[in-house]
Amino acid sequence: MILRLDPRLAARGYALRHEPEIGSTNSAAKEALRAGADRLWVIADAQSAGRGRHERGWVSPPGNLHASLALAAPCEPAKLPLLGFVAGVALIEAIIILAPDLASRLALKWPNDMLLDGRKLAGILLEGESDPAGRPGVIIGMGVNVAHAPEGLDQEAAHLAAQVPWITRDSLFDALQKAFAETLTVFDEGRSFASIRQRWLASSLPMGQRLRVKLPGGTREGTFSGLDAQGALRLEMESGPVTIVAGDVFVLP
């Protein structure tokens, strides 16, 4: 399969920019949004300066998916962070369309990771940017280990080719672009986040999974008990339930 934009999505205003190599697809998408782009996918065969949350490096070899989507004013500013859940739902559902047998082995981990058999398969990075009119927009970066699993990370990584060798970067993007457009429509500028939240939880780590959450002031341990109505993590601790709006989550045995 050749990397291409679905014509039906092109008719709805989506566009695709494909680069053999780039510093960062998120950085390129930011520049494009500032220049007036909207619904633009930026995909690179390889990145020399890929990054994850908190400016961590993201290993970006050829064969994996390195994609960013620029959205100009897709919803009110307070709801922009919820688009990470839209991306997570679209990504996991796209993979399941291509490989239904993986459904029980995939899991979304709050706030922005996807796991395969407990190992990191994909990450999502949201970054804010404004369009030429000054309206807040967002860049949604998605990195998926398709052909390769990076080594030397702070957590074990997985890749799709080890389980489903027929999935390629291009076939995954073909499914993802359609799944994302559908999920974004359901999101309805944030008015139907409850529906997205329900779909996210249906594909998340199981309730009761033990977690460690790294926060600026220390760590907390407890069990996963879902998301609140605004997408914050619910953690059940010995001292009682807590709600966490930002932090790094690690799965415990």
C-alpha positions in Angstrom: 0.0 0.0 0.0 1.2 3.5 -0.9 1.0 6.3 1.7 -1.9 8.5 0.6 -4.7 10.7 1.8 -8.2 9.2 1.4 -10.0 11.2 -1.3 -13.2 11.4 0.9 -11.2 13.0 3.6 -9.5 15.4 1.2 -13.0 16.5 0.2 -13.6 17.3 3.9 -10.6 19.5 4.2 -7.9 17.1 5.3 -4.4 17.3 3.7 -1.2 15.2 3.8 2.4 16.3 3.7 5.0 13.5 3.5 8.7 14.0 4.1 11.5 11.4 3.7 13.2 12.8 6.8 12.4 15.7 9.1 13.5 17.0 12.5 10.1 16.6 14.1 6.7 16.2 12.6 5.2 18.1 15.5 7.5 21.1 14.8 6.6 21.0 11.1 2.9 20.8 11.9 3.2 23.8 14.3 4.8 25.9 11.6 2.1 24.9 9.1 -0.7 25.7 11.6 0.9 29.1 12.3 0.8 29.7 8.5 -2.9 28.8 8.2 -3.0 25.1 7.8 -5.9 23.0 9.3 -6.5 19.3 9.3 -3.0 18.7 7.9 -1.2 15.4 8.5 2.6 15.6 8.5 4.3 12.2 8.2 8.0 11.5 8.0 9.8 8.3 7.1 12.3 9.2 9.8 12.8 11.9 12.4 16.1 13.3 13.6 14.6 15.1 16.6 11.4 13.3 17.5 10.2 14.0 21.0 7.7 12.8 23.6 6.2 14.3 26.7 8.5 16.6 28.8 10.9 16.9 25.8 12.0 13.3 26.1 13.5 11.9 22.9 11.4 9.6 20.7 13.4 7.1 18.7 12.1 7.3 15.1 13.6 4.8 12.7 12.1 4.1 9.2 9.3 1.7 9.1 7.5 3.1 12.2 4.7 5.6 12.0 5.7 9.2 12.8 2.7 11.4 12.3 1.3 14.7 13.5 -2.0 16.3 12.8 -2.5 20.1 12.9 -6.0 21.2 13.9 -6.9 24.9 13.9 -9.5 25.8 16.7 -11.1 22.3 16.8 -12.9 23.2 20.1 -12.9 25.7 22.9 -9.4 26.1 24.4 -10.3 24.4 27.7 -11.2 21.2 25.9 -8.1 20.9 23.7 -6.4 18.4 26.1 -9.4 16.0 25.6 -8.2 15.5 22.0 -5.6 13.1 23.4 -8.4 10.7 24.2 -9.8 11.2 20.7 -6.4 10.2 19.3 -6.0 7.2 21.6 -9.4 5.8 20.7 -8.8 6.3 16.9 -5.4 4.7 17.1 -6.3 1.6 19.0 -9.5 1.1 16.9 -7.4 1.5 13.7 -5.0 -1.3 14.8 -7.9 -3.5 15.8 -9.5 -3.1 12.4 -6.3 -4.4 10.8 -5.5 -7.1 13.4 -8.7 -8.0 15.4 -6.8 -10.8 17.3 -4.8 -8.1 19.1 -7.8 -6.5 20.7 -7.4 -8.3 24.0 -3.7 -7.6 24.1 -3.8 -3.9 23.5 -4.5 -1.3 26.2 -4.6 2.4 26.5 -2.7 3.8 29.5 -3.5 7.3 30.8 -2.7 9.9 29.7 -1.1 9.1 26.3 0.3 5.7 25.8 -0.8 2.4 24.2 0.5 -0.9 25.4 0.8 -4.3 23.7 1.2 -7.2 26.2 2.1 -4.6 28.8 4.9 -3.1 26.7 4.9 0.4 25.1 3.7 0.3 21.5 2.7 3.9 20.9 2.7 7.4 22.4 0.7 10.5 21.8 1.9 14.1 22.3 -0.3 17.2 22.3 1.2 20.6 21.8 -0.7 23.9 21.5 -0.2 26.5 18.8 -2.3 29.4 17.4 -3.5 30.0 13.8 -2.9 33.3 12.0 -6.1 34.7 13.6 -4.7 34.0 17.1 -7.2 31.2 17.7 -5.8 28.3 19.9 -5.2 25.1 18.0 -3.4 21.9 18.7 -0.8 19.5 17.2 -1.5 15.8 17.8 1.7 13.8 17.4 1.5 10.0 17.2 4.4 7.6 17.2 3.8 3.9 16.7 6.3 1.1 16.7 5.3 -0.7 13.6 8.5 -2.3 12.2 10.9 -1.7 15.1 10.9 -1.7 18.9 13.4 0.8 20.3 15.8 -0.4 22.9 17.4 1.3 25.9 14.2 3.1 27.0 12.9 3.5 30.6 10.3 0.9 29.8 10.2 -2.2 27.5 8.8 -1.5 24.0 6.8 -3.7 21.6 6.3 -3.5 17.8 3.5 -4.6 15.6 5.6 -6.5 13.0 6.6 -9.1 15.6 2.9 -10.1 15.9 1.2 -9.0 12.7 3.8 -8.7 10.0 1.2 -7.7 7.4 0.7 -4.3 9.0 2.9 -1.6 7.5 3.3 2.1 8.3 1.2 2.9 5.2 -1.6 0.5 5.9 -1.8 1.7 9.6 -2.0 5.3 8.5 -4.8 4.5 6.0 -6.9 3.0 8.8 -5.9 5.8 11.3 -6.8 8.7 9.1 -10.3 7.3 8.7 -10.7 6.3 12.3 -9.5 9.7 13.5 -11.9 11.7 11.3 -14.8 9.6 12.5 -13.8 9.9 16.2 -13.3 13.7 15.8 -16.8 14.0 14.4 -18.2 12.0 17.4 -16.2 14.3 19.7 -18.2 17.2 18.3 -16.0 20.0 19.6 -16.1 18.4 23.0 -19.8 18.3 23.4 -19.8 14.5 23.2 -16.7 13.8 25.2 -18.7 11.3 27.3 -19.0 9.0 24.3 -15.2 9.2 23.6 -14.5 8.6 27.3 -16.6 5.5 27.2 -14.8 4.2 24.2 -11.4 5.0 25.8 -12.3 3.1 28.9 -13.5 0.1 26.9 -9.9 -0.2 25.6 -8.0 0.9 28.7 -6.1 -1.0 31.3 -8.5 -3.0 33.4 -10.1 -1.5 36.5 -8.1 -2.4 39.6 -4.8 -2.4 37.8 -2.1 -1.3 40.2 -0.4 1.9 39.2 2.4 4.2 40.3 2.0 7.9 39.4 5.0 10.1 39.4 4.1 13.7 40.3 6.2 16.9 40.7 5.9 16.5 44.5 6.5 12.7 44.7 4.8 9.5 43.8 1.4 7.9 44.6 0.4 4.2 44.3 -3.0 2.8 44.0 -5.4 1.0 41.6 -6.9 2.4 38.5 -10.6 3.2 38.9 -11.4 5.1 35.7 -11.6 8.7 34.5 -13.7 11.5 35.7 -16.0 13.5 33.4 -13.1 15.8 32.4 -10.6 13.0 31.6 -8.6 13.1 34.9 -7.3 9.8 36.3 -9.1 8.3 39.2 -6.7 6.4 41.5 -8.0 4.4 44.5 -5.5 4.6 47.3 -5.5 3.1 50.8 -6.3 6.5 52.1 -9.2 6.9 49.7 -9.8 8.0 46.1 -7.8 10.8 44.5 -8.1 12.5 41.1 -4.9 13.3 39.2 -4.9 15.8 36.3 -1.2 15.4 35.2 1.5 12.8 35.9 3.6 9.9 34.5 1.9 6.6 35.1 3.7 3.2 35.5 2.0 -0.2 35.6 2.9 -2.2 38.6 2.9 -6.1 38.8 
